[in-house]
Amino acid sequence: RKLGLVRTTSDTWRRVNQIDDNAFSKINVSTSYWAGLLAADGTIKSGKPHLALELQIGDEQLLFDFANFIEYQGKIGYRTVGLTDGRNIYASLHCTSQKVVDDLKNIFNVTSRKSKTLCPPELNIRNALSFLGGLIDGDGSIMSKVNRRYGELQLLVVTASPRINLWLKNLMSQIGLK
């Protein structure tokens, strides 16, 4: 106020880092994957249309790939938590876009406070598997378990959402896995 500055709109005055506002406006393999990753590891704030993704330093390339996908124009931030043994260093990006937050909510059901309430998006099988890939990269793992008779692949996705759990069971059934 002292400088006589006036904000123009609620979205543009807070915006520091430019991104593609239409990054999540269409459903495809790429948007489904990134929405799955954000469902697992992203932070969404709808009051302030804010999106953040923070990953361990070992997954830094994934963060750079996401930044490239949304055409992020800002800097990647770094922070250290606890001891500096290399595992507690995190890379993050933060951006603001009402359109991206709305598209994530309306198309992919990714909202704030999603851990226990995340609902699966309505996607065809190809895009659903891409969404699952994002969930796995964020909150899951694929392990090979070998026994004497045959090798076995195990898929682990950590979720507190009963709806996602049921969706995963149905999806695995659709593709012939148990």
Backbone as a ProteinNet text record, in pm:
[ID]
protein_1_A
[PRIMARY]
RKLGLVRTTSDTWRRVNQIDDNAFSKINVSTSYWAGLLAADGTIKSGKPHLALELQIGDEQLLFDFANFIEYQGKIGYRTVGLTDGRNIYASLHCTSQKVVDDLKNIFNVTSRKSKTLCPPELNIRNALSFLGGLIDGDGSIMSKVNRRYGELQLLVVTASPRINLWLKNLMSQIGLK
[TERTIARY]
82.8	0	85.6	193.9	281.3	340.7	365.3	423.8	318.3	192.2	85.2	60.8	102.3	83.3	-57.3	-114.1	-248.5	-241.4	-302.8	-306.4	-414.9	-388.7	-483.3	-589.4	-550.2	-645	-587.9	-673.5	-628.2	-523.6	-522.5	-426	-292.6	-295.5	-170.5	-83.7	-140.9	-56.1	29	-13	63.6	160.5	145.9	220.7	365	455.6	597.6	657.6	624.1	680.5	576.6	604.9	511.2	508.6	389.7	371.6	265.3	248.2	141.9	11.8	-78.6	-205.8	-290.5	-265	-343.4	-275.3	-173.9	-96.6	-183.8	-289.8	-373.7	-515.3	-534.3	-670	-720.4	-630.3	-671.1	-624.6	-705.8	-670	-588.2	-467.7	-383.2	-287.2	-198.7	-106.3	-17.5	32.3	122.9	51.2	-64.4	-134.9	-180.3	-218.3	-261.9	-146.5	-28.1	88	121	132.3	171.3	64.6	-63.3	-170.2	-158.1	-120.7	-99.1	16.2	124.9	238.6	199	125	79.7	-18.7	-99.9	-192.2	-113.5	2.6	84.7	172.9	243.6	348.3	328.6	225.7	207.1	133.2	142.1	66.2	-20	-148.4	-243.6	-314.5	-321.6	-398.9	-499.6	-626.5	-728.5	-761.7	-752.2	-778.8	-686	-559.4	-459.7	-427.6	-453.7	-435.9	-288.6	-240	-97.8	-73.2	34.1	75.1	222.5	259.6	400.5	430.9	554.9	603.2	742.5	761.6	890.8	930.2	1051.8	1100.2	1240.2	1275.9	1411.7	1509.9	1631	1732	1757.4	1737.7	1754.4	1652.7	1540.4	1435	1434.1	1544.8	1553.3	1522.4	1567.1	1540.4	1390.9	1317	1171.1	1111.1	1165.8	1119.3	1149.9	1268.9	1303.9	1211.3	1176.4	1084.2	946.2	901.6	772.2	776.6	884.8	900.8	894.1	956.3	952.8	811.1	739.1	602.3	509.9	519.9	430.6	490.5	606.3	676.2	705.6	755.5	788.3	905.3	888.6	990	1069.8	1044.6	1111.5	1233.3	1285.4	1401.9	1356	1436.4	1413.6	1475.5	1399	1449.5	1505	1595.6	1656	1651.4	1630.8	1635.8	1688	1749	1802.9	1724.5	1689.5	1616.7	1704.7	1729.5	1807.7	1952	2003	2142.8	2166.3	2284.9	2315.6	2387.8	2318.4	2377.3	2340.3	2280.2	2241.1	2098.4	2040.5	1903.8	1801.8	1844.6	1751.8	1758.2	1800.2	1800.6	1683	1605.3	1486.1	1494.1	1439.7	1427.1	1278.2	1243.3	1101.4	1077.8	955.2	909.9	773.4	744.7	617.9	565.8	436.5	377.1	231.4	177.6	40.8	-34.3	-147.3	-233.6	-372	-469.2	-606.6	-654.4	-619.7	-664.2	-605.8	-478	-416.4	-479.5	-496.7	-558.3	-700.9	-775.9	-913.1	-915.5	-825.4	-821	-781	-684.9	-646	-763.8	-841.1	-957.3	-1070.4	-1107.5	-1225.2	-1203.9	-1084	-1057.6	-998.1	-904.1	-830.1	-860.3	-950.1	-988.9	-873.3	-772.4	-659	-688.2	-702.4	-740.6	-647.2	-668.3	-595.3	-651.2	-574.3	-613.5	-664.8	-587.7	-630.1	-590.6	-505.5	-449.8	-555.8	-659.1	-761.6	-885.5	-895.5	-1019.8	-1004.6	-883.4	-860.8	-954.4	-1024	-1110.9	-1041.9	-1055.8	-992	-1059.7	-981.4	-1041.9	-1106.5	-1200.1	-1264.4	-1179.3	-1102.7	-1007.5	-1020.7	-985.1	-979.4	-861.6	-851.2	-752.1	-609.3	-579.7	-444.1	-407.2	-497.7	-471.8	-476.3	-560.4	-564.6	-431	-371.9	-241	-132.7	-145.5	-50.8	-65.6	-190.2	-215.8	-154.8	-173.4	-114.7	38	98.2	243.2	289.3	213.8	245.2	232.1	126	108.3	225.1	267.4	378.1	506.1	535.3	656.4	652.9	533.3	521.6	515	428.5	403.7	407.5	485.4	483.7	618.1	614.1	734.2	694.2	784.1	768.5	891	866.6	977.4	970.6	1085.2	1093.7	1119.5	1035.9	1050.5	1073.9	1181.8	1217.8	1203.3	1137.1	1132.1	1179.2	1172.4	1229.7	1155.2	1027.5	948.5	938.6	920.2	899.9	932.1	956.2	976.9	842.4	835.7	710.2	736.9	649.7	659.8	557	599.9	507.2	494.8	372.2	341.9	292	351.2	310	276.7	155.4	114	59.1	117	73.3	-35.6	-153.1	-263.1	-349.4	-400.9	-494.4	-637.4	-653.6	-785.2	-850.8	-961.4	-1030.8	-1077.1	-1113.6	-1160.5	-1047.3	-928.7	-813.3	-776.2	-784.4	-754.7	-847.1	-974.8	-1072	-1046.8	-1017.6	-987.8	-866.4	-762.5	-642.2	-675.7	-756.7	-796.6	-872.1	-965.7	-1042.6	-954.1	-861.9	-771.4	-682.9	-630.1	-546.6	-627.7	-751.9	-841.6	-868.4	-886.7	-911.4	-795.9	-674.3	-558.9	-509	-585.7	-557.1	-457.4	-440.4	-352.2	-434.6	-377.1	-449.8	-382
-120.7	0	124.9	121.9	238.7	271.2	167.3	188.9	216.5	204	229.6	114.6	-6.6	-122	-177.1	-220.5	-276.3	-412.1	-512.8	-643.3	-643.1	-719.1	-720.6	-828	-953.9	-1061.9	-1149.7	-1231.1	-1314.1	-1415.9	-1457.7	-1558.2	-1495.9	-1386.1	-1334	-1264.7	-1201.7	-1128.1	-1219.3	-1341.8	-1434.7	-1518.8	-1513.7	-1603.4	-1558.2	-1645.6	-1616	-1701.1	-1828.8	-1922	-1959.3	-1930.5	-1959.3	-2109	-2159.4	-2296.7	-2296.2	-2408.5	-2424.2	-2452	-2356.3	-2371.6	-2486.3	-2527.2	-2634	-2770.6	-2782.7	-2907.1	-3028.3	-3011.4	-3124.5	-3115.2	-3036.7	-3015.8	-3129.1	-3214	-3327.4	-3456.7	-3559.3	-3689.8	-3764.5	-3800.5	-3885.1	-3960.7	-4038.2	-4119.2	-4032.1	-3922.3	-3834.4	-3766.3	-3705.7	-3635.7	-3734.3	-3855	-3955.8	-3998	-4018	-4055.4	-3947.1	-3821	-3712.3	-3687.7	-3703.7	-3690.3	-3799.4	-3921.1	-4029	-3998.9	-3943.9	-3907.8	-3797.5	-3698.1	-3590.1	-3642.9	-3740.8	-3800.9	-3866.5	-3921.8	-3988.4	-3890.6	-3803.7	-3722.4	-3571.7	-3528.1	-3384.2	-3318.3	-3187.8	-3107.1	-3012.2	-3016.3	-2930.5	-2846.3	-2716.6	-2628.4	-2556.4	-2576.5	-2515.8	-2373.2	-2339.7	-2201.8	-2103.8	-2135.6	-2067.6	-2170.1	-2141.8	-2245.2	-2282	-2361.8	-2391.5	-2539.7	-2569	-2705	-2717.6	-2822.8	-2846	-2994	-3020.5	-3157.1	-3158.9	-3244.2	-3256.4	-3403.6	-3431.3	-3568.1	-3578.7	-3696.6	-3718.1	-3695.1	-3656.5	-3620.5	-3733	-3857.1	-3969.7	-3970.4	-3902	-3892	-3754.5	-3683.6	-3547.7	-3542.7	-3642.2	-3642.2	-3646.1	-3718.5	-3723.5	-3584.5	-3509.6	-3373.2	-3284.8	-3300.8	-3224.6	-3261.8	-3388.9	-3432.7	-3371.3	-3366	-3303.5	-3153.8	-3088.4	-2945.7	-2922.4	-3008.1	-2997.3	-3018.7	-3115.3	-3144.8	-3024.3	-2957.7	-2843.4	-2710.8	-2718.9	-2599.9	-2500.2	-2553.2	-2476.3	-2382.1	-2254.7	-2153.1	-2113.4	-2177.9	-2139.6	-2224.5	-2203.7	-2279.3	-2396.7	-2502.2	-2616.7	-2582.6	-2602.9	-2575.6	-2701.9	-2684.4	-2797.1	-2770.4	-2877.3	-2864.3	-2994.4	-2982.4	-3097.1	-3116.9	-3240	-3273.9	-3367.1	-3331	-3416.8	-3429.4	-3548.9	-3575.6	-3562.1	-3526.3	-3507.8	-3629.8	-3742.8	-3865.5	-3886.8	-3787.7	-3799.1	-3845.8	-3913	-3962.2	-3861	-3761.4	-3664.2	-3529.5	-3530.6	-3408.9	-3419	-3312.6	-3311.4	-3198.9	-3226	-3126.4	-3098.6	-2973.6	-2940.6	-2827.6	-2823	-2708.4	-2667	-2539.6	-2482.2	-2391.1	-2398.4	-2311	-2283.7	-2187.1	-2144.3	-2142.3	-2209.1	-2205.9	-2255.9	-2168.8	-2207.5	-2313.3	-2299.5	-2394.1	-2534	-2542	-2672.5	-2738	-2662.7	-2717	-2763.5	-2685.1	-2723.3	-2848	-2855.3	-2972.9	-3098	-3086.2	-3202.4	-3251.5	-3157.3	-3193.9	-3250.7	-3180.5	-3216.5	-3335.6	-3352.6	-3460.6	-3583.2	-3560.9	-3671.8	-3695.9	-3618.2	-3632.3	-3609.5	-3535.8	-3505.9	-3373.7	-3379.3	-3262.1	-3246.4	-3141.1	-3128.3	-3231.7	-3267.5	-3366.5	-3495.3	-3545.8	-3658.8	-3795.5	-3799.7	-3926.9	-4032.6	-3997.8	-4095.1	-4086.7	-3981.1	-3958.4	-3967.5	-3996.8	-3999.1	-4097.9	-4050	-4134.7	-4157.7	-4276	-4300.9	-4221	-4172.1	-4100.7	-4199.2	-4150.4	-4234.2	-4228.3	-4335.1	-4339.6	-4472	-4471	-4597.7	-4678.3	-4803.9	-4892.7	-4842.1	-4789.7	-4740	-4623.3	-4528.3	-4413	-4451.9	-4548.9	-4596.8	-4660.7	-4735.7	-4795.5	-4688.5	-4581.5	-4470.1	-4400.4	-4379.8	-4322.1	-4411.5	-4542.3	-4638.1	-4626.7	-4608.3	-4589.6	-4470.8	-4362.4	-4245.7	-4275.5	-4348.1	-4387.5	-4473.5	-4566.1	-4654.4	-4573.7	-4483.7	-4402.1	-4314.1	-4274.7	-4190.7	-4267.6	-4366.2	-4436.9	-4588.4	-4638.7	-4782.2	-4837.9	-4965.9	-5032.2	-5159	-5203.9	-5332	-5413.1	-5532.5	-5615.9	-5752.6	-5809.5	-5944.1	-6038.7	-6137.5	-6236.7	-6370.7	-6430.8	-6556.1	-6670.8	-6775.7	-6896.9	-7014.1	-7135.8	-7250.5	-7284.5	-7263.5	-7304.2	-7197	-7074	-6968	-6833.5	-6738.5	-6601.1	-6533.4	-6438.3	-6370.2	-6220.3	-6144.8	-5999.7	-5948.9	-5865.2	-5810.9	-5660.5	-5614.6	-5472.9	-5425.1	-5317.3	-5261.2	-5114.3	-5077.4	-4937.1	-4907.2	-4808.3	-4769.7	-4663.8	-4693.1	-4596.8	-4609	-4497.6	-4496.9	-4480.8	-4472.5	-4452.7	-4586.9	-4620	-4744.9	-4750.1	-4636.4	-4634.1	-4666.2	-4614.5	-4644.9	-4792	-4843.3	-4983.8	-5073.7	-5045.7	-5123.1	-5106.7	-4983.6	-4955.8	-5037	-5042.8	-5120.1	-5268.2	-5322.5	-5462.9	-5487.1	-5398.5	-5411.9	-5395.8	-5302.5	-5279.9	-5402.5	-5459	-5579.3	-5694.9	-5705.7	-5809.3	-5789.7	-5663.6	-5633.3	-5674.5	-5664.2	-5698.3	-5839.7	-5915.9	-6057	-6087.8	-5996.4	-6020.8	-6032	-6096.2	-6105.4	-6026.1
0	0	0	78.5	83.9	-52.2	-132.2	-264.2	-370.8	-335.6	-430.9	-526.8	-488.7	-575.5	-559.8	-669.4	-669.8	-737.7	-674.6	-740.6	-846.3	-954.2	-1064.4	-1046.2	-1033.7	-1007.3	-897.5	-841.2	-729.7	-773.9	-901.9	-946.3	-985.7	-1055.5	-1110.1	-1006.2	-905.9	-811.4	-725.5	-701.1	-619.5	-701.3	-828.9	-915.1	-930.5	-892.8	-906.5	-1017.1	-1019	-1116.1	-1220.8	-1344.5	-1453.2	-1484.3	-1514.7	-1561.6	-1670.2	-1737.2	-1835.9	-1761.4	-1764.2	-1693	-1747.3	-1870	-1932.1	-1923.5	-1840.6	-1832.9	-1801.7	-1723.4	-1683.4	-1740	-1843.4	-1894.4	-1983.1	-2033.1	-2116.6	-2051.7	-2067.1	-2013	-2118	-2081.2	-2164.5	-2073.2	-2131.7	-2053.3	-1964.8	-2019.3	-1942.4	-1827	-1855.6	-1747.8	-1640.4	-1681.5	-1585.2	-1494.6	-1552.7	-1472.6	-1370.4	-1417.3	-1326	-1220	-1256.2	-1156.5	-1050.7	-1091.3	-995.3	-901.7	-956.1	-871.8	-773.6	-821.5	-732.7	-627.6	-664.9	-567.8	-454.9	-488.8	-388.3	-312	-382.3	-319.8	-330.4	-396.5	-415.8	-301.1	-298.9	-203.7	-285.3	-258.8	-328.3	-223.8	-248.5	-160.7	-248.3	-219.4	-303.3	-263	-134.4	-91.3	-160.8	-158	-239.2	-346.8	-471.1	-574.2	-589.5	-498	-486.4	-509.4	-580.3	-607.3	-573.3	-502.7	-468.8	-483.9	-521.8	-528.7	-468.9	-368.7	-303.1	-301.9	-350.6	-360.3	-301.4	-256.2	-207.4	-321.4	-284.8	-383	-484	-444.1	-535.7	-648.6	-627.7	-729.8	-796.4	-785.3	-838.6	-988.6	-1065.3	-1209	-1237	-1155.6	-1170.3	-1150.6	-1056.5	-1033.2	-1154.1	-1212	-1332.9	-1448.5	-1460.8	-1566	-1546.2	-1420.8	-1392.3	-1424.9	-1385.3	-1415.3	-1565.9	-1641.9	-1787.5	-1838.9	-1782.3	-1824.3	-1805.4	-1691.1	-1666	-1714	-1779.4	-1830.8	-1718.6	-1609.8	-1490	-1518.1	-1484.8	-1511.4	-1388	-1276.4	-1151.5	-1122.3	-1003.7	-957.8	-872.8	-876.1	-789.6	-654.3	-547	-412.2	-348.7	-255.3	-184.6	-35.7	42.5	187.9	246.3	361.6	432.5	561	588.5	710.8	792.2	916.4	1005.3	962.3	972.7	939	788.9	751.7	610.3	553.9	553.8	500	353.7	291	150.8	131.4	230.2	216.8	265.5	334.8	391.9	321.9	197.8	117.9	21.9	14.4	-68.1	-171.2	-288.7	-394.3	-412.6	-435.6	-447.7	-546.2	-592.7	-671.5	-620.7	-630.7	-586	-695.6	-721.6	-822.7	-788.3	-855.4	-832.8	-965.5	-970.3	-1088.3	-1049.4	-1054.6	-1024.5	-1123.2	-1249.5	-1352.8	-1327.8	-1296.6	-1270.7	-1148.1	-1040.5	-919.2	-949.1	-1025.1	-1060.8	-1148.8	-1247.8	-1335.5	-1258.7	-1169.4	-1088.8	-1004.9	-951.4	-870.1	-956.4	-1061.8	-1140.1	-1233	-1283.8	-1378.6	-1309.4	-1215.9	-1156.5	-1007.9	-949	-807.9	-710.3	-751.3	-663.7	-594	-462.6	-384.4	-265.2	-189.6	-63.9	34.2	132.3	233.7	169.9	74.1	-6.9	46.9	148.6	193.8	222.6	296.9	334.1	246.9	165.2	91.4	-59.7	-109.1	-252.7	-320.5	-422.1	-503.3	-637.4	-694.2	-823.1	-933.8	-1027.4	-1140.2	-1236.8	-1314.9	-1416.3	-1541.8	-1565.3	-1675.8	-1749.4	-1878.2	-1950.4	-1895.6	-1934.4	-1874.3	-1895.1	-2012	-2040	-1948.5	-1935.6	-1849.3	-1701.8	-1667.2	-1527.9	-1490.2	-1581.7	-1554.3	-1543.9	-1620	-1608.1	-1473.8	-1429.8	-1298.4	-1190.7	-1205.8	-1112.6	-1112.9	-1229.7	-1237.5	-1155	-1159.5	-1077.5	-928.9	-892.4	-752.2	-704.5	-790	-753.4	-735.2	-829	-815.9	-691.7	-649.5	-531.3	-401.2	-394.2	-267.8	-282.4	-375.2	-395.3	-435.5	-467.6	-515.9	-589.3	-672.7	-740.5	-702.7	-650	-603.6	-670.1	-689.5	-742.5	-626.1	-614.8	-507.5	-576.1	-545.2	-610.7	-511.1	-556.3	-475.2	-561.3	-512.2	-583.9	-712.6	-715.8	-832.6	-940.3	-899.2	-998.5	-937.6	-1023.4	-978.3	-962.7	-876.6	-850	-844.5	-903.5	-897.9	-798.3	-705.9	-606.9	-626	-623.4	-635.1	-500.2	-450.6	-322.8	-343.5	-307.9	-308.6	-170.8	-105.1	28.4	13.1	65.7	59.7	184.6	228.9	341.3	291.4	158.9	99.8	66.4	132.4	100.4	-45.2	-101.1	-240.8	-338.3	-310.7	-396	-381	-260.8	-236.9	-319.3	-317.2	-395	-544.8	-586.4	-726.6	-772.9	-689.3	-723.1	-740.7	-650.2	-661.7	-792	-824	-948.2	-1071.4	-1066.9	-1179.7	-1203	-1094.4	-1107.9	-1164	-1121.8	-1173.1	-1324.1	-1365.5	-1506.8	-1595.7	-1546.3	-1629.3	-1602.2	-1524.1	-1503.7	-1394.9	-1299.1	-1186.5	-1060.3	-957.8	-832.6	-724.9
[MASK]
++++++++++++++++++++++++++++++++++++++++++++++++++++++++++++++++++++++++++++++++++++++++++++++++++++++++++++++++++++++++++++++++++++++++++++++++++++++++++++++++++++++++++++++++++

